[in-house]
């Protein structure tokens, strides 16, 4: 099982997501404005995007989160926005599932 509570893992994921957003944005603007060597900015951005997307997708599959089906579908429907929103909501999604399980066991 993946240890999701390590600070290094969360910082690494945030660094990947942030670098993906910054590099792809700057690279896209550079391509639109016809800067020379724009591909050297855009390519690392896409590499960071695919790595962060894959790491977050495997985390979603392996851990128990609230509304797992929604989050997995959002990764395929909105692949550029979903990792950012997931990282913002990550702690609440992981914590929210635990009290629900405890409450359900009390009623049975």
FIKOL-491908 format. One line per 5 residues: number of its first residue (from 0); their letters; for each residue x, y, z of N, C-alpha, C, CB. Coordinates in nm, 4 decimals. Glycine has a CB too. Example, Ala and Ser with C-alpha at 12.3 -4.5 7.8 and 13.67 -1.06 7.14 Angstrom:
// FIKOL-491908
0	AS	1.3190/-0.5690/0.7800/1.2300/-0.4500/0.7800/1.3200/-0.3300/0.7800/1.1308/-0.4473/0.9046; 1.2850/-0.2250/0.7080/1.3670/-0.1060/0.7140/1.2900/0.0030/0.7870/1.4084/-0.0598/0.5725
END
This chain:
// FIKOL-491908
0	XXXXX	0.0834/-0.1180/0.0000/0.0000/0.0000/0.0000/0.0880/0.1245/0.0000/-0.0949/-0.0003/0.1210; 0.0429/0.2276/-0.0645/0.1179/0.3516/-0.0742/0.1029/0.4302/0.0556/0.0704/0.4353/-0.1952; 0.2144/0.4805/0.1073/0.2099/0.5678/0.2233/0.1818/0.7090/0.1736/0.3432/0.5612/0.3056; 0.0598/0.7539/0.1914/0.0172/0.8815/0.1333/0.0462/1.0001/0.2215/-0.1284/0.8778/0.1036; 0.0831/0.9769/0.3465/0.0981/1.0876/0.4402/0.2411/1.1401/0.4500/0.0516/1.0449/0.5758
5	XXXXX	0.3309/1.0970/0.3652/0.4664/1.1479/0.3725/0.4727/1.2871/0.3120/0.5637/1.0536/0.3013; 0.5388/1.3769/0.3822/0.5499/1.5143/0.3358/0.6300/1.5266/0.2078/0.6120/1.5992/0.4419; 0.7299/1.4404/0.1917/0.8119/1.4448/0.0711/0.7297/1.4104/-0.0520/0.9301/1.3493/0.0833; 0.6413/1.3135/-0.0397/0.5573/1.2734/-0.1529/0.4639/1.3867/-0.1948/0.4755/1.1484/-0.1172; 0.4029/1.4511/-0.0982/0.3103/1.5606/-0.1283/0.3859/1.6781/-0.1908/0.2361/1.6062/0.0000
10	XXXXX	0.5027/1.7099/-0.1366/0.5826/1.8191/-0.1933/0.6279/1.7867/-0.3350/0.7043/1.8477/-0.1050; 0.6642/1.6607/-0.3588/0.7044/1.6180/-0.4928/0.5887/1.6321/-0.5909/0.7544/1.4728/-0.4903; 0.4699/1.5892/-0.5507/0.3525/1.6009/-0.6381/0.3184/1.7467/-0.6656/0.2318/1.5301/-0.5753; 0.3261/1.8312/-0.5629/0.2997/1.9732/-0.5842/0.4023/2.0348/-0.6783/0.2995/2.0478/-0.4510; 0.5286/1.9962/-0.6637/0.6330/2.0489/-0.7524/0.6079/2.0067/-0.8961/0.7717/2.0013/-0.7070
15	XXXXX	0.5669/1.8819/-0.9178/0.5363/1.8352/-1.0532/0.4176/1.9098/-1.1128/0.5082/1.6853/-1.0523; 0.3123/1.9239/-1.0348/0.1926/1.9910/-1.0851/0.2219/2.1382/-1.1144/0.0771/1.9786/-0.9837; 0.2927/2.2047/-1.0241/0.3253/2.3458/-1.0444/0.4168/2.3652/-1.1652/0.3913/2.4035/-0.9190; 0.5201/2.2812/-1.1760/0.6111/2.2954/-1.2901/0.5400/2.2639/-1.4214/0.7331/2.2035/-1.2731; 0.4481/2.1696/-1.4186/0.3693/2.1389/-1.5387/0.2885/2.2607/-1.5814/0.2754/2.0186/-1.5136
20	XXXXX	0.2215/2.3242/-1.4863/0.1402/2.4412/-1.5205/0.2244/2.5562/-1.5728/0.0611/2.4871/-1.3998; 0.3339/2.5843/-1.5058/0.4179/2.6975/-1.5445/0.4844/2.6728/-1.6798/0.5246/2.7239/-1.4374; 0.5465/2.5568/-1.6969/0.6199/2.5305/-1.8207/0.5280/2.5202/-1.9423/0.7000/2.4027/-1.8069; 0.4141/2.4555/-1.9260/0.3210/2.4450/-2.0393/0.2636/2.5817/-2.0737/0.2069/2.3458/-2.0072; 0.2328/2.6623/-1.9733/0.1794/2.7965/-1.9999/0.2821/2.8834/-2.0720/0.1364/2.8642/-1.8687
25	XXXXX	0.4035/2.8858/-2.0203/0.5081/2.9671/-2.0833/0.5425/2.9130/-2.2217/0.6344/2.9708/-1.9950; 0.5506/2.7809/-2.2350/0.5807/2.7215/-2.3649/0.4732/2.7481/-2.4683/0.6000/2.5737/-2.3502; 0.3485/2.7458/-2.4256/0.2383/2.7749/-2.5185/0.2409/2.9207/-2.5627/0.1030/2.7424/-2.4532; 0.2649/3.0094/-2.4680/0.2755/3.1512/-2.5033/0.3944/3.1737/-2.5965/0.2896/3.2383/-2.3762; 0.5048/3.1057/-2.5683/0.6238/3.1196/-2.6526/0.5962/3.0714/-2.7948/0.7415/3.0414/-2.5925
30	XXXXX	0.5208/2.9632/-2.8074/0.4881/2.9143/-2.9417/0.3958/3.0110/-3.0147/0.4229/2.7758/-2.9339; 0.2984/3.0649/-2.9444/0.2060/3.1596/-3.0060/0.2792/3.2853/-3.0529/0.0947/3.1969/-2.9077; 0.3748/3.3300/-2.9718/0.4489/3.4517/-3.0053/0.5693/3.4255/-3.0957/0.4951/3.5196/-2.8788; 0.5851/3.3013/-3.1413/0.6911/3.2612/-3.2346/0.8317/3.2865/-3.1802/0.6742/3.3347/-3.3656; 0.8508/3.2556/-3.0509/0.9836/3.2643/-2.9945/1.0673/3.1504/-3.0499/0.9791/3.2605/-2.8400
35	XXXXX	1.1960/3.1719/-3.0571/1.2838/3.0628/-3.1001/1.3027/2.9660/-2.9841/1.4215/3.1173/-3.1498; 1.3149/2.8398/-3.0151/1.3384/2.7324/-2.9174/1.2264/2.7182/-2.8146/1.4685/2.7569/-2.8453; 1.1029/2.7414/-2.8556/0.9901/2.7257/-2.7649/0.9724/2.5805/-2.7213/0.8629/2.7760/-2.8309; 1.0174/2.4877/-2.8060/0.9993/2.3457/-2.7732/1.0819/2.3029/-2.6525/1.0362/2.2598/-2.8928; 1.1902/2.3763/-2.6224/1.2711/2.3433/-2.5049/1.2017/2.3837/-2.3752/1.4071/2.4112/-2.5139
40	XXXXX	1.1022/2.4669/-2.3853/1.0215/2.5036/-2.2687/0.8988/2.4132/-2.2598/0.9787/2.6525/-2.2760; 0.8372/2.3869/-2.3739/0.7124/2.3110/-2.3759/0.7331/2.1616/-2.3484/0.6441/2.3288/-2.5096; 0.8396/2.1031/-2.3996/0.8641/1.9593/-2.3815/0.8807/1.9203/-2.2347/0.9879/1.9180/-2.4588; 0.9627/1.9901/-2.1548/0.9693/1.9537/-2.0128/0.8353/1.9717/-1.9412/1.0756/2.0368/-1.9432; 0.7558/2.0674/-1.9858/0.6229/2.0863/-1.9279/0.5335/1.9668/-1.9534/0.5583/2.2115/-1.9836
45	XXXXX	0.5371/1.9140/-2.0752/0.4571/1.7951/-2.1056/0.5092/1.6722/-2.0336/0.4552/1.7696/-2.2552; 0.6396/1.6624/-2.0171/0.6965/1.5498/-1.9422/0.6511/1.5564/-1.7964/0.8520/1.5503/-1.9508; 0.6563/1.6748/-1.7353/0.6069/1.6917/-1.5980/0.4578/1.6620/-1.5894/0.6349/1.8341/-1.5479; 0.3836/1.7009/-1.6919/0.2395/1.6731/-1.6936/0.2123/1.5233/-1.6935/0.1738/1.7380/-1.8160; 0.2778/1.4480/-1.7820/0.2521/1.3043/-1.7897/0.2971/1.2318/-1.6638/0.3217/1.2451/-1.9107
50	XXXXX	0.4084/1.2729/-1.6066/0.4543/1.2089/-1.4830/0.3572/1.2388/-1.3691/0.5968/1.2568/-1.4461; 0.3192/1.3653/-1.3526/0.2273/1.3995/-1.2435/0.0907/1.3353/-1.2645/0.2124/1.5518/-1.2319; 0.0433/1.3306/-1.3882/-0.0863/1.2698/-1.4164/-0.0839/1.1214/-1.3819/-0.1247/1.2897/-1.5639; 0.0227/1.0527/-1.4208/0.0326/0.9093/-1.3938/0.0469/0.8813/-1.2439/0.1513/0.8493/-1.4698; 0.1283/0.9588/-1.1742/0.1476/0.9372/-1.0304/0.0180/0.9623/-0.9540/0.2594/1.0286/-0.9765
55	XXXXX	-0.0530/1.0686/-0.9885/-0.1792/1.0985/-0.9205/-0.2853/0.9950/-0.9556/-0.2283/1.2394/-0.9575; -0.2880/0.9490/-1.0788/-0.3839/0.8449/-1.1169/-0.3595/0.7159/-1.0393/-0.3758/0.8175/-1.2674; -0.2347/0.6741/-1.0274/-0.2064/0.5519/-0.9503/-0.2377/0.5703/-0.8031/-0.0602/0.5108/-0.9670; -0.2169/0.6910/-0.7511/-0.2540/0.7172/-0.6116/-0.4048/0.7080/-0.5937/-0.2036/0.8558/-0.5670; -0.4797/0.7640/-0.6879/-0.6256/0.7571/-0.6787/-0.6753/0.6128/-0.6831/-0.6895/0.8376/-0.7916
60	XXXXX	-0.6116/0.5313/-0.7634/-0.6531/0.3920/-0.7756/-0.6202/0.3142/-0.6487/-0.5860/0.3267/-0.8966; -0.5064/0.3414/-0.5889/-0.4581/0.2601/-0.4776/-0.5087/0.3008/-0.3408/-0.3122/0.2632/-0.4759; -0.5556/0.4239/-0.3227/-0.6025/0.4645/-0.1905/-0.7533/0.4785/-0.1904/-0.5369/0.5960/-0.1474; -0.8063/0.4852/-0.0711/-0.9498/0.4982/-0.0541/-0.9830/0.6464/-0.0410/-0.9997/0.4177/0.0699; -1.0516/0.7018/-0.1392/-1.0908/0.8422/-0.1366/-1.2414/0.8521/-0.1577/-1.0142/0.9237/-0.2447
65	XXXXX	-1.2955/0.9649/-0.1172/-1.4381/0.9914/-0.1356/-1.4649/1.0197/-0.2835/-1.4846/1.1112/-0.0467; -1.5690/0.9591/-0.3387/-1.6074/0.9770/-0.4794/-1.4966/0.9348/-0.5754/-1.6444/1.1223/-0.5053; -1.4435/0.8179/-0.5560/-1.3318/0.7694/-0.6370/-1.3677/0.7644/-0.7849/-1.2883/0.6313/-0.5897; -1.4878/0.7211/-0.8183/-1.5285/0.7113/-0.9583/-1.5284/0.8476/-1.0261/-1.6667/0.6482/-0.9687; -1.5789/0.9478/-0.9571/-1.5794/1.0836/-1.0121/-1.4374/1.1309/-1.0400/-1.6494/1.1806/-0.9157
70	XXXXX	-1.3475/1.1107/-0.9453/-1.2105/1.1599/-0.9614/-1.1368/1.0845/-1.0712/-1.1340/1.1478/-0.8300; -1.1605/0.9551/-1.0819/-1.0962/0.8794/-1.1901/-1.1489/0.9226/-1.3265/-1.1187/0.7287/-1.1708; -1.2787/0.9453/-1.3370/-1.3346/0.9914/-1.4641/-1.2857/1.1325/-1.4980/-1.4881/0.9886/-1.4589; -1.2722/1.2163/-1.3968/-1.2257/1.3532/-1.4223/-1.0813/1.3544/-1.4716/-1.2383/1.4383/-1.2952; -1.0017/1.2565/-1.4309/-0.8636/1.2499/-1.4789/-0.8585/1.2255/-1.6298/-0.7868/1.1393/-1.4052
75	XXXXX	-0.9577/1.1580/-1.6836/-0.9606/1.1318/-1.8280/-1.0371/1.2390/-1.9057/-1.0228/0.9960/-1.8545; -1.1375/1.2999/-1.8435/-1.2175/1.4008/-1.9131/-1.1479/1.5372/-1.9129/-1.3559/1.4126/-1.8483; -1.0915/1.5758/-1.7991/-1.0216/1.7043/-1.7853/-0.8797/1.6801/-1.7330/-1.0998/1.8002/-1.6896; -0.7926/1.6259/-1.8149/-0.6620/1.5824/-1.7634/-0.5687/1.6946/-1.7200/-0.5935/1.5019/-1.8665; -0.5867/1.8158/-1.7689/-0.4957/1.9230/-1.7282/-0.5383/1.9901/-1.5984/-0.4862/2.0265/-1.8376
80	XXXXX	-0.6672/1.9918/-1.5697/-0.7180/2.0603/-1.4513/-0.7313/1.9662/-1.3317/-0.8524/2.1239/-1.4819; -0.7635/1.8413/-1.3565/-0.7907/1.7467/-1.2483/-0.6759/1.7278/-1.1496/-0.8258/1.6150/-1.3065; -0.5511/1.7153/-1.1938/-0.4437/1.7006/-1.0937/-0.4324/1.8202/-0.9994/-0.3109/1.6799/-1.1638; -0.4557/1.9399/-1.0502/-0.4473/2.0594/-0.9660/-0.5597/2.0590/-0.8632/-0.4536/2.1876/-1.0520; -0.6816/2.0343/-0.9078/-0.7961/2.0332/-0.8169/-0.7831/1.9185/-0.7172/-0.9282/2.0213/-0.8957
85	XXXXX	-0.7369/1.8030/-0.7623/-0.7184/1.6898/-0.6717/-0.6152/1.7222/-0.5636/-0.6753/1.5652/-0.7503; -0.5065/1.7862/-0.6005/-0.4037/1.8186/-0.5010/-0.4561/1.9202/-0.3988/-0.2775/1.8736/-0.5705; -0.5427/2.0101/-0.4424/-0.6012/2.1064/-0.3484/-0.6968/2.0348/-0.2532/-0.6753/2.2196/-0.4245; -0.7755/1.9425/-0.3038/-0.8780/1.8724/-0.2252/-0.8287/1.7424/-0.1621/-0.9966/1.8426/-0.3124; -0.7063/1.7051/-0.1842/-0.6524/1.5735/-0.1488/-0.6724/1.5368/-0.0022/-0.5061/1.5687/-0.1809
90	XXXXX	-0.6328/1.6219/0.0901/-0.6426/1.5892/0.2324/-0.7874/1.5700/0.2765/-0.5773/1.6986/0.3158; -0.8767/1.6529/0.2263/-1.0173/1.6400/0.2641/-1.0787/1.5132/0.2067/-1.0961/1.7617/0.2174; -1.0385/1.4759/0.0864/-1.0916/1.3535/0.0254/-1.0466/1.2292/0.1009/-1.0482/1.3439/-0.1207; -0.9237/1.2315/0.1488/-0.8721/1.1168/0.2215/-0.9321/1.1109/0.3617/-0.7191/1.1224/0.2288; -0.9446/1.2247/0.4287/-0.9989/1.2279/0.5641/-1.1491/1.2043/0.5664/-0.9672/1.3602/0.6294
95	XXXXX	-1.2184/1.2472/0.4628/-1.3638/1.2391/0.4618/-1.4124/1.0948/0.4599/-1.4193/1.3138/0.3423; -1.3382/1.0055/0.4040/-1.3833/0.8670/0.3927/-1.3776/0.7954/0.5273/-1.2986/0.7921/0.2902; -1.2858/0.8323/0.6158/-1.2711/0.7621/0.7431/-1.3902/0.7819/0.8366/-1.1455/0.8078/0.8120; -1.4374/0.9059/0.8623/-1.5532/0.9214/0.9506/-1.6795/0.8568/0.8953/-1.5789/1.0674/0.9756; -1.6958/0.8556/0.7647/-1.8135/0.7926/0.7051/-1.8137/0.6438/0.7361/-1.8173/0.8160/0.5523
100	XXXXX	-1.6985/0.5778/0.7250/-1.6893/0.4355/0.7569/-1.7200/0.4101/0.9038/-1.5505/0.3818/0.7225; -1.6726/0.4962/0.9931/-1.6973/0.4785/1.1346/-1.8446/0.4994/1.1674/-1.6110/0.5738/1.2155; -1.9079/0.5975/1.1039/-2.0495/0.6219/1.1297/-2.1339/0.5062/1.0793/-2.0945/0.7525/1.0641; -2.0992/0.4503/0.9659/-2.1767/0.3386/0.9134/-2.1659/0.2168/1.0033/-2.1307/0.3039/0.7731; -2.0519/0.1930/1.0625/-2.0380/0.0779/1.1505/-2.1163/0.0966/1.2807/-1.8907/0.0531/1.1811
105	XXX	-2.1402/0.2205/1.3235/-2.2156/0.2449/1.4447/-2.3640/0.2126/1.4260/-2.1984/0.3894/1.4882; -2.4152/0.2304/1.3062/-2.5567/0.2070/1.2830/-2.5903/0.0612/1.2550/-2.6031/0.2911/1.1693; -2.4940/-0.0206/1.2278/-2.5232/-0.1610/1.1956/-2.5185/-0.2473/1.3164/-2.4275/-0.2138/1.0935
END
